[in-house]
Amino acid sequence: SSRDTINLMLEQEFAFRIARPVNEKITAEQLPDYVAAIAPAIEISQVNFASDEFNGLDIIANNALAYKVVIGEWHPADKMRMLDATGVSLSCEGVVLTRGKGDNTMHGQAKALLWLINHIIDQGYKIQQDQVLITGNLVKMIPATPCLYKADFGQFGKLDLQITP
């Protein structure tokens, strides 16, 4: 329900389930060995800033805008090579609000995931087996108004998300 929250935003992303622990930085060649499965996802962010002007410290203070993530059906990791060419769209009541492709995030999902994993390791954290990572928005972030949203992730499936008043 949107009445218990303010400034909800929606982002279409891909989620990755990690196949085995990551304790040190990895290379692009090693990346496929660390991916167990891929799924479509919708991140619901909550933007709680006092003004439209905000910076990195504001984002950190707001828990990186995290609120919830809705994850769809998991697919085999060997489909990762198809992500960048995958078209995505998000519609509300039949009106398409956004369109994009898998390579809209950091010019490719593998690049984005590799950067994310290595950034987490650089920060002194470890990544556990079965941990889920999301790589970032595939299209522009949109305000979540009351609606039945339909997110299309091409061959990776569809997700419905109902935001109620």
BAVEXPA-749838 format. One line per field, with one value per residue: residue number from 1; residue in three letters; x, y, z of N, C-alpha, C, O, CB in turn. Coordinates in steps of 0.02 Angstrom, whole numbers, plus 50000, padded with zeros to 5 digits. Glycine has a CB too. Layout:
<sefis>
resi	NUM:...
resn	Ala:...
n.u	X:...
n.v	Y:...
n.w	Z:...
ca.u	X:...
ca.v	Y:...
ca.w	Z:...
c.u	X:...
c.v	Y:...
c.w	Z:...
o.u	X:...
o.v	Y:...
o.w	Z:...
cb.u	X:...
cb.v	Y:...
cb.w	Z:...
</sefis>
This chain:
<sefis>
resi	1:2:3:4:5:6:7:8:9:10:11:12:13:14:15:16:17:18:19:20:21:22:23:24:25:26:27:28:29:30:31:32:33:34:35:36:37:38:39:40:41:42:43:44:45:46:47:48:49:50:51:52:53:54:55:56:57:58:59:60:61:62:63:64:65:66:67:68:69:70:71:72:73:74:75:76:77:78:79:80:81:82:83:84:85:86:87:88:89:90:91:92:93:94:95:96:97:98:99:100:101:102:103:104:105:106:107:108:109:110:111:112:113:114:115:116:117:118:119:120:121:122:123:124:125:126:127:128:129:130:131:132:133:134:135:136:137:138:139:140:141:142:143:144:145:146:147:148:149:150:151:152:153:154:155:156:157:158:159:160:161:162:163:164:165
resn	Ser:Ser:Arg:Asp:Thr:Ile:Asn:Leu:Met:Leu:Glu:Gln:Glu:Phe:Ala:Phe:Arg:Ile:Ala:Arg:Pro:Val:Asn:Glu:Lys:Ile:Thr:Ala:Glu:Gln:Leu:Pro:Asp:Tyr:Val:Ala:Ala:Ile:Ala:Pro:Ala:Ile:Glu:Ile:Ser:Gln:Val:Asn:Phe:Ala:Ser:Asp:Glu:Phe:Asn:Gly:Leu:Asp:Ile:Ile:Ala:Asn:Asn:Ala:Leu:Ala:Tyr:Lys:Val:Val:Ile:Gly:Glu:Trp:His:Pro:Ala:Asp:Lys:Met:Arg:Met:Leu:Asp:Ala:Thr:Gly:Val:Ser:Leu:Ser:Cys:Glu:Gly:Val:Val:Leu:Thr:Arg:Gly:Lys:Gly:Asp:Asn:Thr:Met:His:Gly:Gln:Ala:Lys:Ala:Leu:Leu:Trp:Leu:Ile:Asn:His:Ile:Ile:Asp:Gln:Gly:Tyr:Lys:Ile:Gln:Gln:Asp:Gln:Val:Leu:Ile:Thr:Gly:Asn:Leu:Val:Lys:Met:Ile:Pro:Ala:Thr:Pro:Cys:Leu:Tyr:Lys:Ala:Asp:Phe:Gly:Gln:Phe:Gly:Lys:Leu:Asp:Leu:Gln:Ile:Thr:Pro
n.u	50042:50027:49995:50060:50186:50302:50342:50374:50468:50491:50595:50658:50752:50885:50906:51030:51075:51198:51321:51424:51529:51607:51758:51863:51918:51858:51880:51823:51820:51804:51679:51557:51563:51521:51388:51232:51097:50975:50856:50707:50673:50593:50636:50582:50598:50620:50610:50665:50697:50729:50727:50734:50865:51001:51136:51273:51295:51169:51098:51158:51121:50987:50979:51023:50910:50834:50691:50596:50610:50547:50552:50556:50532:50665:50802:50914:51091:51166:51099:51141:51216:51119:51060:51095:51041:50908:50748:50653:50505:50390:50226:50072:49909:49895:49963:50117:50254:50392:50534:50670:50835:50933:51067:51072:51116:51263:51320:51306:51256:51345:51460:51410:51375:51499:51571:51494:51510:51651:51664:51594:51679:51796:51754:51769:51680:51606:51534:51402:51357:51208:51165:51078:51101:51067:51081:51055:50955:50865:50794:50723:50694:50534:50393:50295:50134:49963:49916:49904:50046:50136:50274:50381:50501:50549:50614:50640:50529:50379:50323:50200:50143:50053:50010:49929:49811
n.v	49941:50111:50208:50198:50239:50357:50442:50331:50241:50156:50030:49937:49791:49667:49520:49426:49269:49211:49087:49032:49067:49228:49290:49366:49486:49462:49411:49457:49341:49244:49271:49203:49080:49113:49143:49082:49088:49187:49319:49415:49575:49695:49840:49928:50084:50205:50371:50488:50631:50797:50895:50922:50924:50825:50721:50599:50566:50589:50488:50374:50392:50367:50230:50187:50209:50096:49994:49886:49731:49647:49489:49389:49234:49118:49091:48987:49012:49010:49085:49212:49277:49326:49433:49571:49605:49594:49659:49771:49826:49934:49949:50036:50009:49972:50070:50106:50148:50151:50098:49991:49915:49771:49806:49936:49965:50015:49987:49851:49695:49598:49676:49767:49681:49623:49739:49773:49661:49664:49791:49775:49682:49761:49851:49779:49680:49515:49400:49290:49118:49095:49223:49367:49482:49640:49731:49862:49997:49973:50057:50223:50281:50278:50365:50280:50261:50229:50082:49941:49875:49813:49726:49688:49574:49517:49365:49327:49335:49399:49519:49562:49700:49768:49925:49999:50124
n.w	50000:49958:50049:50169:50147:50072:49920:49831:49710:49554:49482:49348:49347:49338:49432:49517:49574:49679:49651:49728:49872:49873:49904:49867:49743:49576:49403:49236:49161:49258:49310:49257:49327:49453:49452:49488:49449:49359:49367:49328:49400:49506:49581:49719:49767:49897:49907:50012:50031:50089:49994:49814:49786:49813:49874:49869:50006:50059:49995:50049:50184:50171:50160:50034:49960:49966:49978:49943:49851:49713:49650:49506:49416:49422:49310:49212:49233:49117:49024:49035:48937:48852:48910:48886:48761:48784:48778:48879:48964:49049:49103:49142:49175:49041:48971:48905:49000:49009:48910:48874:48869:48914:48915:48959:49086:49146:49022:49000:49072:49126:49146:49240:49347:49377:49416:49529:49616:49636:49691:49811:49874:49880:49977:50090:50121:50112:49996:50001:49961:49869:49896:49839:49711:49639:49488:49444:49377:49227:49147:49153:49321:49391:49463:49583:49569:49621:49541:49427:49384:49246:49208:49080:49033:48917:48855:48984:49059:49142:49262:49379:49472:49600:49654:49781:49835
ca.u	50000:50066:49976:50107:50252:50301:50390:50397:50491:50499:50652:50664:50821:50895:50933:51077:51087:51269:51331:51472:51555:51657:51799:51913:51897:51857:51888:51766:51822:51780:51611:51505:51567:51493:51317:51191:51034:50957:50783:50684:50659:50572:50656:50540:50640:50584:50651:50645:50740:50695:50720:50754:50939:51030:51202:51289:51285:51096:51077:51181:51079:50922:50988:51028:50841:50804:50628:50579:50626:50504:50592:50518:50556:50737:50823:50983:51144:51194:51062:51169:51239:51062:51031:51106:50997:50839:50707:50610:50457:50347:50164:50022:49842:49902:50003:50188:50287:50464:50561:50742:50868:50976:51133:51066:51150:51336:51337:51305:51242:51406:51503:51379:51381:51570:51586:51460:51544:51718:51655:51576:51741:51840:51729:51784:51626:51607:51470:51386:51319:51136:51150:51050:51125:51033:51134:51038:50897:50871:50760:50720:50655:50470:50354:50246:50067:49919:49908:49929:50103:50157:50343:50398:50573:50561:50619:50649:50464:50342:50306:50146:50150:49996:50019:49862:49810
ca.v	50000:50172:50255:50191:50261:50417:50446:50267:50241:50089:50019:49870:49768:49595:49493:49371:49228:49194:49015:49011:49126:49271:49318:49412:49513:49413:49438:49445:49271:49204:49291:49152:49028:49138:49157:49022:49098:49256:49330:49483:49605:49765:49870:49982:50129:50257:50432:50529:50688:50859:50935:50887:50927:50776:50696:50531:50556:50584:50422:50326:50401:50339:50159:50181:50214:50029:49982:49816:49704:49593:49448:49341:49166:49111:49060:48962:49062:49012:49135:49278:49309:49354:49489:49638:49616:49585:49719:49773:49882:49939:49983:50048:50009:49965:50125:50092:50204:50149:50044:49991:49851:49746:49838:50005:49972:50014:49960:49778:49663:49567:49730:49794:49631:49618:49799:49769:49611:49688:49849:49748:49654:49818:49882:49736:49631:49451:49382:49221:49077:49107:49294:49396:49549:49672:49770:49931:50012:49964:50114:50276:50271:50312:50368:50225:50284:50171:50053:49874:49880:49752:49732:49637:49562:49475:49293:49314:49334:49459:49528:49610:49733:49810:49977:50021:50191
ca.w	50000:49955:50101:50225:50124:50031:49866:49805:49641:49527:49437:49319:49353:49339:49495:49508:49633:49678:49652:49780:49907:49842:49958:49838:49679:49521:49335:49191:49141:49315:49328:49247:49379:49516:49443:49491:49414:49341:49370:49321:49465:49512:49644:49742:49806:49933:49905:50070:50038:50106:49933:49753:49784:49859:49853:49889:50078:50069:49972:50101:50243:50155:50147:49961:49936:49966:50012:49930:49785:49691:49605:49467:49408:49410:49247:49215:49225:49049:48985:49049:48875:48817:48948:48858:48703:48805:48784:48938:48966:49108:49085:49193:49144:48969:48942:48915:49032:48994:48870:48876:48854:48967:48917:48981:49149:49140:48956:48999:49137:49153:49172:49301:49400:49396:49454:49594:49657:49655:49736:49877:49902:49896:50037:50147:50132:50077:49965:50018:49914:49867:49904:49779:49694:49583:49455:49431:49337:49155:49117:49203:49382:49384:49525:49592:49586:49623:49474:49416:49339:49211:49186:49031:49028:48859:48868:49056:49090:49160:49332:49393:49537:49615:49704:49801:49868
c.u	50044:50048:50024:50177:50245:50354:50418:50414:50500:50558:50649:50737:50824:50927:50977:51086:51159:51278:51376:51500:51607:51695:51853:51888:51903:51866:51826:51763:51795:51706:51559:51505:51534:51418:51278:51128:51021:50880:50767:50667:50632:50595:50608:50583:50596:50630:50626:50692:50699:50684:50740:50830:50965:51096:51213:51278:51210:51071:51098:51137:51009:50927:50988:50958:50804:50739:50608:50603:50579:50543:50547:50550:50630:50750:50895:51034:51172:51155:51090:51191:51182:51035:51037:51059:50923:50803:50662:50562:50417:50285:50118:49955:49846:49942:50076:50221:50361:50480:50637:50770:50915:51043:51130:51102:51225:51359:51343:51296:51304:51452:51475:51387:51453:51591:51557:51495:51611:51715:51637:51639:51789:51819:51740:51730:51640:51538:51460:51351:51245:51117:51125:51076:51083:51080:51116:50983:50911:50839:50755:50676:50590:50433:50302:50180:50021:49902:49927:49983:50118:50227:50358:50474:50588:50563:50628:50583:50434:50329:50248:50157:50092:50015:49949:49866:49820
c.v	50063:50221:50253:50216:50326:50410:50379:50274:50169:50086:49947:49850:49693:49577:49433:49335:49201:49119:48991:49074:49163:49306:49365:49433:49458:49449:49424:49373:49225:49215:49236:49096:49048:49152:49091:49028:49173:49261:49402:49510:49676:49788:49927:50024:50180:50317:50479:50587:50750:50903:50893:50887:50877:50750:50625:50518:50550:50514:50369:50331:50372:50266:50144:50178:50148:50028:49908:49797:49646:49554:49396:49273:49164:49072:49037:49016:49064:49059:49205:49314:49341:49417:49556:49654:49612:49652:49715:49832:49878:49978:49988:50053:50009:50019:50111:50156:50208:50090:50049:49923:49834:49780:49911:50017:49962:49981:49884:49748:49630:49620:49757:49745:49624:49678:49794:49720:49637:49749:49825:49720:49710:49853:49839:49685:49567:49439:49307:49184:49091:49180:49320:49468:49576:49725:49842:49938:50006:50022:50168:50256:50310:50313:50312:50255:50223:50146:49979:49881:49812:49765:49673:49634:49514:49401:49276:49321:49402:49459:49578:49637:49780:49860:50003:50088:50185
c.w	50000:50011:50160:50207:50085:49976:49843:49731:49619:49479:49413:49321:49341:49405:49479:49575:49627:49691:49708:49813:49866:49898:49933:49770:49625:49455:49294:49169:49196:49330:49316:49299:49445:49511:49441:49449:49405:49344:49355:49391:49458:49580:49659:49789:49841:49939:49959:50080:50052:50045:49873:49745:49836:49831:49879:49963:50095:50050:50023:50163:50233:50136:50072:49928:49938:50005:50005:49861:49772:49639:49571:49466:49391:49346:49253:49200:49154:49002:48995:48985:48836:48850:48913:48800:48722:48813:48845:48931:49030:49088:49145:49158:49068:48934:48957:48942:49016:48949:48875:48856:48911:48971:48937:49048:49139:49075:48956:49068:49167:49181:49237:49359:49424:49437:49524:49641:49681:49700:49807:49911:49922:49961:50100:50163:50093:50048:49976:49961:49923:49882:49837:49771:49636:49554:49439:49379:49262:49116:49169:49262:49374:49451:49526:49615:49589:49553:49477:49363:49309:49183:49140:49025:48971:48878:48942:49094:49106:49235:49336:49464:49547:49669:49719:49836:49943
o.u	50092:50083:50027:50222:50190:50405:50478:50380:50515:50570:50640:50780:50773:50970:50963:51101:51177:51247:51367:51497:51647:51666:51885:51843:51946:51861:51782:51709:51766:51674:51519:51453:51520:51387:51290:51107:51051:50845:50807:50647:50648:50575:50594:50603:50541:50681:50572:50725:50642:50638:50761:50856:50953:51109:51168:51255:51191:51029:51059:51117:50976:50884:50957:50949:50748:50733:50605:50614:50571:50566:50507:50591:50654:50713:50933:51022:51198:51177:51064:51185:51195:50993:50988:51041:50879:50826:50637:50576:50411:50289:50124:49945:49807:49954:50096:50218:50389:50446:50665:50734:50933:51072:51181:51117:51247:51412:51380:51326:51314:51481:51513:51403:51466:51624:51591:51509:51626:51758:51663:51650:51819:51861:51722:51735:51680:51488:51504:51319:51222:51057:51148:51073:51066:51115:51161:50966:50961:50856:50782:50627:50590:50440:50270:50172:50039:49878:49962:49968:50113:50237:50350:50507:50635:50518:50625:50582:50460:50326:50247:50177:50082:50034:49914:49918:49821
o.v	50066:50270:50301:50214:50346:50376:50371:50309:50126:50133:49901:49888:49659:49613:49395:49365:49172:49091:48935:49128:49133:49345:49399:49402:49414:49510:49386:49345:49173:49172:49223:49068:49006:49172:49049:48981:49215:49214:49447:49472:49711:49760:49969:50002:50195:50315:50508:50592:50756:50944:50836:50852:50885:50757:50594:50464:50512:50485:50323:50280:50354:50240:50096:50148:50143:50057:49872:49839:49602:49582:49364:49255:49204:49025:49064:49061:49116:49071:49253:49375:49381:49452:49594:49712:49625:49696:49661:49881:49825:50033:49950:50097:50043:50015:50105:50209:50263:50039:50103:49880:49876:49784:49946:50074:49907:49950:49856:49771:49634:49610:49769:49766:49620:49671:49809:49736:49633:49759:49852:49731:49706:49880:49859:49650:49566:49465:49267:49215:49097:49196:49298:49508:49539:49759:49881:49891:50031:50033:50160:50219:50368:50267:50298:50272:50171:50183:49957:49891:49761:49808:49615:49684:49475:49377:49218:49313:49454:49407:49628:49600:49826:49840:50027:50107:50236
o.w	50038:50021:50198:50249:50067:49985:49837:49694:49660:49441:49452:49298:49335:49431:49433:49626:49576:49736:49734:49784:49829:49936:49973:49741:49629:49451:49314:49160:49181:49360:49361:49314:49487:49560:49397:49416:49438:49327:49368:49435:49410:49631:49616:49843:49818:49972:49952:50132:50031:50044:49880:49701:49896:49771:49907:49982:50139:50085:50037:50191:50281:50100:50049:49875:49913:50059:50054:49817:49813:49589:49604:49509:49350:49329:49293:49159:49134:48946:48965:48981:48791:48822:48911:48792:48680:48850:48862:48897:49061:49060:49193:49116:49034:48874:49015:48911:49010:48949:48881:48831:48952:49025:48934:49064:49123:49073:48916:49117:49227:49235:49284:49415:49484:49488:49573:49698:49741:49743:49856:49971:49976:49997:50155:50213:50047:50074:49962:49918:49980:49882:49785:49818:49590:49592:49422:49342:49238:49058:49224:49255:49353:49491:49476:49674:49563:49510:49522:49304:49342:49141:49159:49012:48975:48913:48961:49155:49086:49268:49302:49509:49508:49724:49674:49863:49978
cb.u	49953:50056:49905:50110:50286:50314:50447:50344:50557:50434:50719:50635:50849:50940:50876:51147:51035:51307:51359:51529:51585:51625:51830:51982:51940:51792:51951:51772:51894:51821:51591:51513:51640:51528:51305:51172:50976:50984:50755:50622:50723:50493:50730:50474:50693:50560:50648:50643:50783:50734:50763:50722:50966:50982:51258:51360:51316:51059:51108:51255:51073:50889:50934:51068:50840:50853:50571:50503:50701:50435:50650:50509:50516:50771:50814:50991:51200:51193:50988:51229:51274:51007:51064:51177:51012:50836:50664:50653:50411:50384:50128:50037:49802:49835:49981:50222:50277:50505:50538:50767:50908:50987:51166:50993:51123:51366:51401:51367:51187:51442:51508:51304:51354:51615:51559:51387:51554:51758:51599:51522:51775:51840:51656:51796:51559:51630:51468:51343:51336:51101:51212:50972:51200:50965:51152:51099:50872:50839:50689:50693:50695:50426:50319:50272:50041:49854:49952:49871:50165:50106:50393:50365:50600:50625:50676:50700:50468:50275:50368:50076:50218:49934:50068:49828:49744
cb.v	50000:50206:50241:50119:50207:50481:50490:50211:50283:50066:50034:49866:49786:49572:49474:49397:49168:49236:48992:48967:49104:49323:49262:49378:49574:49372:49407:49491:49250:49219:49352:49122:49010:49201:49198:49006:49064:49276:49309:49488:49604:49773:49895:49956:50165:50233:50466:50486:50698:50897:51000:50920:51000:50717:50743:50516:50615:50637:50406:50340:50475:50378:50118:50118:50242:49978:50029:49804:49681:49620:49414:49367:49129:49075:49110:48904:49047:48941:49133:49272:49257:49302:49493:49644:49565:49546:49730:49780:49881:49972:49946:50112:50070:49962:50194:50070:50200:50145:50048:50011:49856:49674:49832:50024:49921:49976:49990:49751:49612:49526:49787:49808:49563:49612:49862:49749:49545:49704:49896:49692:49607:49869:49898:49777:49661:49392:49400:49218:49002:49062:49334:49395:49549:49704:49737:49969:50082:49899:50094:50341:50293:50279:50436:50172:50337:50189:50091:49824:49908:49732:49734:49652:49534:49494:49264:49362:49295:49463:49553:49577:49771:49767:50035:49968:50227
cb.w	50060:49889:50124:50247:50080:50074:49887:49815:49633:49491:49472:49247:49423:49280:49545:49482:49640:49730:49587:49750:49974:49792:49997:49832:49659:49522:49301:49129:49124:49377:49289:49178:49392:49536:49378:49563:49453:49270:49439:49274:49510:49503:49642:49779:49761:50003:49835:50133:49974:50160:49938:49692:49799:49872:49879:49872:50117:50028:49903:50120:50260:50097:50182:49942:49866:49995:49984:49938:49781:49663:49642:49397:49353:49470:49188:49165:49273:49020:49004:49097:48831:48814:49015:48836:48649:48871:48721:49003:48904:49168:49028:49236:49168:48939:48971:48848:49107:49060:48795:48945:48787:48958:48850:48988:49201:49200:48931:48968:49129:49098:49120:49288:49377:49332:49418:49585:49617:49593:49708:49871:49850:49839:50029:50207:50112:50124:49888:50081:49923:49914:49929:49782:49676:49605:49393:49408:49353:49134:49090:49171:49446:49330:49533:49642:49534:49660:49422:49394:49375:49154:49247:48962:49095:48825:48828:49085:49152:49122:49373:49386:49543:49637:49679:49848:49854
</sefis>
